[in-house]
Amino acid sequence: MNTSLAAGPRSSPVDPTDSRLLGALPAADLLRWLPYLEPVSLPAGTLLPRGRQGPGHVYFPTTASISVMHTTYEGDSLEIVAIGNEGMVGLQAIMGRGSALDSAEVRVGGHAYRVRKDWLHSEFHHCTVVMGLLLRYTQTLMTHTAQSAVCNTHHSLEQRLCRCLLGTLDRCRDASMALTHECLSTMLGVRREGVTGVAGKLQRAGEIDYRRGRMTVVNRPALEARSCECYRVVKAEYDHLLPASAPVEHRAPWKTVLPPTTPTPWAHLAHPAHLAHPPHPAHPAHPAHLGAQHRVHADAAVMAR
C-alpha cells in the first residue's frame, strides 16, 4: 500500500477553490488560510495516516477521490463514504483529539490541499464563519453516510454500481477514471465477479467502456436512469451547501495575489512556526514572503468584508 505523499508545486495549475469546500469560504478568510494550505499529490492506493500515525493533517481533495473504509475483525472491508472536491478527510480534527476508527485510502489519484489538524481545530474555535461552514458540512456528510447505509441494504448491485460511478465522476471531473473491478468490489463490499457481471451488462448497453483498468462513462443519462434515488439525494445535499465553482469575484483576490506565472508560495511555506494559533479574522497575518503589494491586496479584501 502506498503511504507516500508528494508535496510542492505541480506541473498543472492548482487553485484552492478547486475544492468546493474551500471555495465556499469568504474571500478574506481564504486569504488567511493560504499560508497554511499545502498542495499534495495523492497517488491511487495511498493510505492516509490516521490517529497518532505520522503528522496529523486534514485533506481537502481537488481532483482525488478518497474512500473512508471500515474493516471488520474478519478482514471484510466496506466503503462508508467517498469524499472528493465537495468535502474533507479528517473531520475528527474539529471534534476533539480522538483518533479515527476508520481508514482513508485514495481510490482515484489526484491532487488535494492539506492543513495541520491542530491548526484547523484552533481555527474552528476562533472563527465563527469557519465553524458555521464546517458544521453544515458535518450535517451534509451525516446525510451522505446515512443514505449510503440505506443504499447498501435496500438497493440492487446494479443501482449501487451506477451510483458509485456517478459520484466518482462528479468528484474527479473526468469521464475516464482509473477504476478496476477489484477496486469497485472493495468500495461496494461485494465479490469482484458480481461487479464484473454488472459492468459487462453496462458495457454491452453502450453506457460505459472498460479497458485496461480505466472506466469511461459513455452515456451518463442512462447511468442516472439506472441509479437509485440515493445519488440524486446526496448530490442535492452537497449542491445546497456548496457552490458548483467559486464565483469570479470570489477568486479575484488570490488570483491577483498569486498570478499564474508565480510559483505557489504556500507550497514552500508548509506551516509558519511564528503563528502557533490562527490569527483573528479581523487581523489576518501577512507572511513576509508575499511582499508589500500582496499585503495591500489582502488588506483591501479584509476592509471590504
Secondary structure as GFF3:
##gff-version 3
##sequence-region A 1 305
A	DSSP	beta_strand	6	7	.	.	.	ID=ss1
A	DSSP	three_ten_helix	16	18	.	.	.	ID=ss2
A	DSSP	alpha_helix	20	23	.	.	.	ID=ss3
A	DSSP	alpha_helix	27	33	.	.	.	ID=ss4
A	DSSP	three_ten_helix	34	36	.	.	.	ID=ss5
A	DSSP	beta_strand	38	42	.	.	.	ID=ss6
A	DSSP	beta_strand	57	61	.	.	.	ID=ss7
A	DSSP	beta_strand	65	71	.	.	.	ID=ss8
A	DSSP	beta_strand	77	83	.	.	.	ID=ss9
A	DSSP	three_ten_helix	91	94	.	.	.	ID=ss10
A	DSSP	beta_strand	103	108	.	.	.	ID=ss11
A	DSSP	beta_strand	110	116	.	.	.	ID=ss12
A	DSSP	alpha_helix	117	126	.	.	.	ID=ss13
A	DSSP	alpha_helix	128	154	.	.	.	ID=ss14
A	DSSP	alpha_helix	157	172	.	.	.	ID=ss15
A	DSSP	beta_strand	176	177	.	.	.	ID=ss16
A	DSSP	alpha_helix	181	188	.	.	.	ID=ss17
A	DSSP	alpha_helix	192	204	.	.	.	ID=ss18
A	DSSP	beta_strand	208	211	.	.	.	ID=ss19
A	DSSP	beta_strand	214	217	.	.	.	ID=ss20
A	DSSP	alpha_helix	220	226	.	.	.	ID=ss21
A	DSSP	alpha_helix	229	241	.	.	.	ID=ss22
A	DSSP	alpha_helix	248	257	.	.	.	ID=ss23
A	DSSP	alpha_helix	266	269	.	.	.	ID=ss24
A	DSSP	three_ten_helix	288	290	.	.	.	ID=ss25
A	DSSP	alpha_helix	291	303	.	.	.	ID=ss26
###
